[in-house]
């Protein structure tokens, strides 16, 4: 069964405390893995797309990596404004998107 | 970058009435748009794929007659929740992909529907 699993469900960090979020997937015909940020009451905001194992992308304090089974979103020296829910989605066959349940990140000053 | 506009951002309606939600791609054409539903503290669940000029494709368990989708142009898709009931209260989000611009799937800002 195609599915995407994110962990942890929630993560509390102190400002400046680096960590990683995990997204593991079992989706046939991977056509891309996407990371989004979602703030309460808003739609997801696009962060990264990764297409093949070994690929990495960076944006400010965020870095996304991809292997054949999982992706990591590394957050370096986070700030309170990085607090949000981070969603992972995998695009499989027939252009179907599979979303993980998200990791709610709370960065305390 | 690609922008998807969704309207309204929130709506309250009475049970039994219908509500229309609009999704527009502002700076690109989208032959395909997607409609999602999100319950509190849960992830997005795909409801249907909207295809310009043809019938929408609904996911298993989604009632076609209740959630009417119309994709009349390359920049506009609408979702109408017919005969709404309190259990239809949710956060509805649309999405589209700007293929020409090379962007990932872009999401609208969502519509919070409350049925009273």
Interface residues (C-beta under 8 A of the other chain):
Chain A: X32 X34 X36 X41 X42 X43 X44 X45 X46 X48 X49 X87 X89 X91 X95 X96 X97 X99 X100 X101 X102
Chain B: X4 X6 X32 X34 X42 X43 X44 X45 X46 X49 X91 X93 X95 X103 X104 X105 X106 X107 X108 X109 X110 X112
